[in-house]
Amino acid sequence: MDDLTRRQYEARARILKALAHPSRLFIVDRLSAKPHCVQDLAGMIEADISTVSRHLSVLRNAGIVKDQKEGTKVFYRLSVPCVLNFFSCVESVMESNAKEQAGLLE
């Protein structure tokens, strides 16, 4: 594998790692509907603000979300809504796995 190819796979892995947490997946799902501030997301997740802020930082560093200050609050939104296509792909894999498991029980 050449250096360029290796870097491309490493970049992909960084993005996938950023999504590899249930709370961050939830945040991405909520942000698909509309922008939210940390306080709103913390209430939805039932986690403290510092924890949600860390999750948002991971997502922001991976380029999945961006932030915008509005008054005294910072609102987060998806940088690229196409990340939601990933969710449907994951759900297709889950469905396929469930069918395969069901077939083993027959």
N, CA, C and O of each residue as an XYZ file, in Angstrom:
424
protein
N       0.858     -1.174      0.000
C       0.000      0.000      0.000
C       0.899      1.230      0.000
O       1.817      1.337      0.814
N       0.634      2.153     -0.911
C       1.464      3.357     -0.968
C       1.054      4.346      0.128
O       0.031      4.168      0.789
N       1.860      5.375      0.305
C       1.667      6.329      1.391
C       0.341      7.080      1.261
O      -0.344      7.297      2.260
N      -0.023      7.475      0.051
C      -1.273      8.201     -0.164
C      -2.466      7.327      0.209
O      -3.384      7.786      0.889
N      -2.457      6.097     -0.223
C      -3.546      5.169      0.097
C      -3.638      4.951      1.596
O      -4.735      4.942      2.155
N      -2.507      4.776      2.249
C      -2.480      4.582      3.704
C      -3.090      5.798      4.409
O      -3.890      5.643      5.331
N      -2.721      6.986      3.985
C      -3.258      8.209      4.610
C      -4.763      8.320      4.402
O      -5.480      8.772      5.294
N      -5.246      7.910      3.230
C      -6.686      7.948      2.971
C      -7.434      7.002      3.912
O      -8.476      7.360      4.460
N      -6.900      5.802      4.095
C      -7.546      4.856      5.013
C      -7.464      5.340      6.457
O      -8.403      5.147      7.228
N      -6.366      5.957      6.824
C      -6.238      6.501      8.177
C      -7.246      7.625      8.401
O      -7.831      7.721      9.480
N      -7.456      8.475      7.399
C      -8.435      9.559      7.507
C      -9.840      8.986      7.651
O     -10.634      9.484      8.449
N     -10.149      7.959      6.896
C     -11.458      7.309      7.012
C     -11.638      6.710      8.406
O     -12.708      6.821      9.004
N     -10.592      6.082      8.912
C     -10.661      5.458     10.234
C     -10.907      6.511     11.314
O     -11.652      6.255     12.260
N     -10.291      7.695     11.189
C     -10.510      8.758     12.179
C     -11.985      9.164     12.214
O     -12.545      9.384     13.289
N     -12.607      9.261     11.051
C     -14.018      9.638     10.992
C     -14.882      8.541     11.601
O     -15.787      8.823     12.386
N     -14.605      7.294     11.243
C     -15.381      6.183     11.795
C     -15.201      6.076     13.308
O     -16.161      5.780     14.020
N     -13.996      6.311     13.805
C     -13.756      6.281     15.246
C     -14.563      7.370     15.952
O     -15.079      7.156     17.048
N     -14.667      8.540     15.316
C     -15.440      9.634     15.914
C     -16.912      9.259     16.040
O     -17.589      9.714     16.961
N     -17.405      8.448     15.137
C     -18.804      8.031     15.178
C     -19.033      6.807     16.074
O     -20.177      6.448     16.353
N     -17.969      6.182     16.514
C     -18.054      4.896     17.211
C     -18.398      5.031     18.693
O     -17.703      4.489     19.552
N     -19.466      5.752     18.982
C     -19.948      5.863     20.356
C     -21.449      6.128     20.293
O     -21.885      6.975     19.514
N     -22.249      5.425     21.095
C     -23.702      5.610     21.034
C     -24.154      7.056     21.228
O     -25.063      7.516     20.537
N     -23.537      7.770     22.151
C     -23.945      9.166     22.377
C     -23.628     10.043     21.173
O     -24.410     10.929     20.827
N     -22.493      9.803     20.535
C     -22.150     10.609     19.357
C     -23.069     10.275     18.191
O     -23.425     11.163     17.416
N     -23.457      9.018     18.052
C     -24.432      8.657     17.016
C     -25.768      9.347     17.283
O     -26.423      9.828     16.359
N     -26.161      9.390     18.545
C     -27.394     10.073     18.926
C     -27.304     11.562     18.591
O     -28.246     12.137     18.046
N     -26.168     12.182     18.919
C     -25.981     13.601     18.635
C     -26.099     13.864     17.138
O     -26.786     14.799     16.726
N     -25.438     13.053     16.327
C     -25.512     13.228     14.870
C     -26.954     13.098     14.404
O     -27.407     13.868     13.557
N     -27.670     12.136     14.950
C     -29.071     11.947     14.577
C     -29.903     13.173     14.951
O     -30.721     13.629     14.152
N     -29.707     13.706     16.145
C     -30.458     14.901     16.576
C     -30.100     16.107     15.716
O     -30.973     16.902     15.366
N     -28.822     16.246     15.373
C     -28.399     17.393     14.570
C     -28.889     17.288     13.134
O     -28.883     18.280     12.405
N     -29.313     16.101     12.719
C     -29.843     15.963     11.360
C     -31.172     16.698     11.225
O     -31.548     17.099     10.123
N     -31.890     16.879     12.340
C     -33.172     17.568     12.315
C     -33.001     19.083     12.381
O     -33.660     19.830     11.658
N     -32.099     19.523     13.267
C     -31.872     20.969     13.423
C     -30.656     21.189     14.316
O     -30.242     20.280     15.035
N     -30.083     22.389     14.275
C     -28.949     22.687     15.161
C     -29.390     22.678     16.624
O     -30.535     22.991     16.949
N     -28.459     22.314     17.488
C     -28.721     22.295     18.929
C     -27.506     22.844     19.663
O     -26.380     22.788     19.169
N     -27.762     23.379     20.861
C     -26.666     23.804     21.731
C     -26.330     22.650     22.679
O     -27.080     21.679     22.786
N     -25.213     22.771     23.350
C     -24.737     21.726     24.258
C     -25.774     21.431     25.338
O     -26.028     20.272     25.665
N     -26.370     22.483     25.886
C     -27.337     22.300     26.966
C     -28.528     21.454     26.508
O     -28.983     20.573     27.237
N     -29.029     21.721     25.305
C     -30.149     20.937     24.772
C     -29.760     19.475     24.625
O     -30.495     18.582     25.045
N     -28.599     19.238     24.023
C     -28.137     17.865     23.792
C     -27.896     17.137     25.111
O     -28.202     15.951     25.234
N     -27.349     17.847     26.094
C     -27.089     17.231     27.404
C     -28.394     16.764     28.036
O     -28.448     15.693     28.641
N     -29.433     17.560     27.896
C     -30.743     17.169     28.428
C     -31.305     15.952     27.718
O     -31.906     15.084     28.349
N     -31.112     15.885     26.410
C     -31.624     14.749     25.639
C     -30.888     13.455     25.974
O     -31.495     12.388     26.070
N     -29.580     13.567     26.149
C     -28.744     12.389     26.411
C     -28.773     12.013     27.894
O     -28.438     10.889     28.269
N     -29.178     12.973     28.726
C     -29.135     12.811     30.176
C     -27.703     12.608     30.644
O     -27.391     11.694     31.407
N     -26.843     13.498     30.155
C     -25.427     13.502     30.529
C     -25.051     14.928     30.910
O     -25.757     15.879     30.574
N     -23.937     15.063     31.611
C     -23.525     16.404     31.999
C     -22.945     17.147     30.794
O     -22.516     16.538     29.814
N     -22.945     18.447     30.889
C     -22.530     19.312     29.779
C     -21.084     19.053     29.376
O     -20.763     19.091     28.188
N     -20.208     18.790     30.337
C     -18.800     18.564     29.987
C     -18.633     17.298     29.150
O     -17.806     17.266     28.240
N     -19.401     16.268     29.445
C     -19.327     15.027     28.665
C     -19.814     15.263     27.245
O     -19.178     14.825     26.286
N     -20.940     15.953     27.109
C     -21.486     16.245     25.779
C     -20.526     17.151     25.009
O     -20.349     16.982     23.803
N     -19.914     18.099     25.692
C     -18.935     18.981     25.048
C     -17.761     18.183     24.492
O     -17.269     18.477     23.403
N     -17.309     17.172     25.238
C     -16.219     16.320     24.747
C     -16.648     15.529     23.515
O     -15.882     15.399     22.560
N     -17.864     15.005     23.536
C     -18.378     14.290     22.368
C     -18.436     15.223     21.153
O     -18.041     14.839     20.052
N     -18.921     16.424     21.356
C     -19.004     17.398     20.252
C     -17.620     17.773     19.743
O     -17.433     17.993     18.546
N     -16.661     17.846     20.640
C     -15.292     18.158     20.240
C     -14.728     17.061     19.339
O     -14.065     17.351     18.344
N     -14.992     15.805     19.689
C     -14.539     14.677     18.864
C     -15.167     14.771     17.478
O     -14.485     14.611     16.466
N     -16.470     15.031     17.441
C     -17.175     15.135     16.158
C     -16.686     16.334     15.341
O     -16.559     16.251     14.119
N     -16.416     17.434     16.018
C     -15.928     18.641     15.326
C     -14.521     18.405     14.767
O     -14.230     18.790     13.635
N     -13.656     17.775     15.557
C     -12.292     17.506     15.099
C     -12.259     16.553     13.909
O     -11.332     16.591     13.099
N     -13.272     15.702     13.809
C     -13.361     14.773     12.678
C     -14.030     15.423     11.463
O     -14.087     14.826     10.388
N     -14.536     16.651     11.639
C     -15.178     17.353     10.534
C     -16.637     16.973     10.312
O     -17.205     17.262      9.259
N     -17.239     16.328     11.301
C     -18.616     15.870     11.171
C     -19.605     16.965     11.557
O     -20.670     17.085     10.950
N     -19.259     17.754     12.554
C     -20.108     18.880     12.951
C     -19.303     20.171     12.919
O     -18.072     20.168     12.946
N     -20.038     21.266     12.862
C     -19.408     22.586     12.985
C     -20.220     23.377     13.987
O     -21.389     23.083     14.235
N     -19.589     24.378     14.556
C     -20.270     25.175     15.564
C     -20.392     26.628     15.113
O     -19.635     27.116     14.274
N     -21.383     27.299     15.711
C     -21.613     28.712     15.403
C     -22.155     29.375     16.653
O     -23.148     28.934     17.233
N     -21.487     30.441     17.056
C     -21.918     31.157     18.251
C     -23.084     32.071     17.887
O     -23.035     32.830     16.919
N     -24.138     31.969     18.704
C     -25.313     32.826     18.544
C     -25.640     33.399     19.912
O     -26.207     32.713     20.762
N     -25.285     34.643     20.119
C     -25.465     35.252     21.436
C     -24.515     34.624     22.425
O     -23.303     34.614     22.211
N     -25.057     34.101     23.506
C     -24.216     33.481     24.534
C     -24.104     31.969     24.359
O     -23.391     31.309     25.116
N     -24.801     31.417     23.367
C     -24.790     29.970     23.159
C     -24.046     29.610     21.884
O     -23.938     30.405     20.951
N     -23.539     28.389     21.878
C     -22.891     27.838     20.689
C     -23.791     26.732     20.165
O     -24.127     25.795     20.890
N     -24.180     26.847     18.899
C     -25.030     25.841     18.281
C     -24.203     24.970     17.351
O     -23.294     25.439     16.667
N     -24.540     23.708     17.346
C     -23.840     22.729     16.515
C     -24.770     22.237     15.428
O     -25.969     22.063     15.646
N     -24.201     22.014     14.251
C     -24.957     21.492     13.108
C     -24.052     20.535     12.354
O     -22.831     20.566     12.512
N     -24.650     19.693     11.539
C     -23.854     18.770     10.738
C     -23.074     19.543      9.685
O     -23.608     20.453      9.053
N     -21.825     19.183      9.501
C     -21.010     19.790      8.442
C     -21.400     19.227      7.089
O     -21.472     19.949      6.094
N     -21.650     17.926      7.069
C     -21.991     17.230      5.826
C     -23.146     16.270      6.107
O     -22.936     15.210      6.695
N     -24.349     16.627      5.697
C     -25.507     15.767      5.969
C     -25.396     14.369      5.371
O     -26.139     13.474      5.775
N     -24.500     14.160      4.431
C     -24.366     12.832      3.831
C     -23.933     11.784      4.846
O     -24.024     10.589      4.564
N     -23.466     12.197      6.017
C     -23.101     11.229      7.053
C     -24.322     10.383      7.424
O     -24.176      9.262      7.912
N     -25.515     10.913      7.194
C     -26.734     10.161      7.490
C     -26.877      8.953      6.577
O     -27.525      7.975      6.951
N     -26.280      9.001      5.380
C     -26.286      7.834      4.493
C     -25.591      6.656      5.157
O     -25.945      5.499      4.927
N     -24.609      6.958      5.974
C     -23.884      5.929      6.704
C     -24.832      5.185      7.642
O     -24.736      3.967      7.792
N     -25.751      5.926      8.274
C     -26.715      5.301      9.182
C     -27.555      4.273      8.444
O     -27.759      3.170      8.950
N     -28.048      4.611      7.260
C     -28.887      3.657      6.525
C     -28.066      2.442      6.100
O     -28.586      1.327      6.062
N     -26.812      2.644      5.788
C     -25.937      1.524      5.440
C     -25.747      0.617      6.656
O     -25.833     -0.605      6.533
N     -25.495      1.190      7.808
C     -25.318      0.407      9.035
C     -26.588     -0.377      9.337
O     -26.524     -1.544      9.722
N     -27.742      0.265      9.164
C     -29.003     -0.424      9.425
C     -29.217     -1.577      8.442
O     -29.801     -2.596      8.810
N     -28.758     -1.433      7.214
C     -28.847     -2.531      6.246
C     -27.992     -3.714      6.697
O     -28.407     -4.867      6.579
N     -26.812     -3.427      7.207
C     -25.947     -4.495      7.726
C     -26.614     -5.161      8.928
O     -26.585     -6.386      9.051
N     -27.213     -4.369      9.813
C     -27.891     -4.925     10.986
C     -29.044     -5.836     10.553
O     -29.229     -6.918     11.111
N     -29.810     -5.398      9.564
C     -30.929     -6.199      9.064
C     -30.426     -7.507      8.454
O     -30.998     -8.572      8.687
N     -29.364     -7.417      7.681
C     -28.778     -8.609      7.071
C     -28.296     -9.584      8.144
O     -28.510    -10.791      8.037
N     -27.645     -9.051      9.173
C     -27.170     -9.886     10.270
C     -28.334    -10.559     10.995
O     -28.255    -11.736     11.347
N     -29.408     -9.812     11.216
C     -30.579    -10.365     11.912
C     -31.192    -11.503     11.090
O     -31.574    -12.535     11.640
N     -31.282    -11.309      9.780
C     -31.841    -12.364      8.912
C     -30.955    -13.598      8.945
O     -31.447    -14.726      8.987
N     -29.648    -13.379      8.925
C     -28.718    -14.501      8.964
C     -28.845    -15.255     10.288
O     -28.853    -16.486     10.310
N     -28.944    -14.519     11.376
C     -29.090    -15.149     12.698
C     -30.410    -15.916     12.782
O     -30.458    -17.017     13.331
N     -31.477    -15.335     12.240
C     -32.780    -15.994     12.247
C     -32.714    -17.289     11.446
O     -33.326    -18.287     11.826
N     -31.977    -17.279     10.346
C     -31.822    -18.479      9.537
C     -31.097    -19.587     10.264
O     -31.345    -20.765     10.005
N     -30.206    -19.229     11.168
C     -29.488    -20.227     11.958
C     -30.400    -20.930     12.959
O     -30.150    -22.065     13.364
N     -31.458    -20.230     13.345
C     -32.374    -20.798     14.331
C     -33.401    -21.731     13.706
O     -34.060    -22.490     14.418
N     -33.544    -21.685     12.408
C     -34.552    -22.525     11.738
C     -34.090    -23.951     11.612
O     -34.814    -24.789     11.074
